[in-house]
């Protein structure tokens, strides 16, 4: 009795786990609606940034179009984006 060679079994990569230690960045984007003073106030209120840091980040948003205003685990970044949206700011997350 002869046996034919079997093709190797290739197991698919089914690992759906995400790196729990991955740091997510919260990005605020420039918009034509909100005043600089309002954006700085929101950053101070939501993140506890000093007046100087909030103004520096706000001016970065204004001049460069975006700024990373906070970072942390995914769940926190999602909540931060939600809170920024509730204050009328355009925010996204990135890794």
Secondary structure, DSSP 8 states (H G I E B T S, - for coil): -------------------TT--EEEEEE--SSS-HHHHHHHHHHHH---HHHHHHHHHHHHHHSEEEEEEE-HHHHHHHHHHHHHTT-EEEEE-
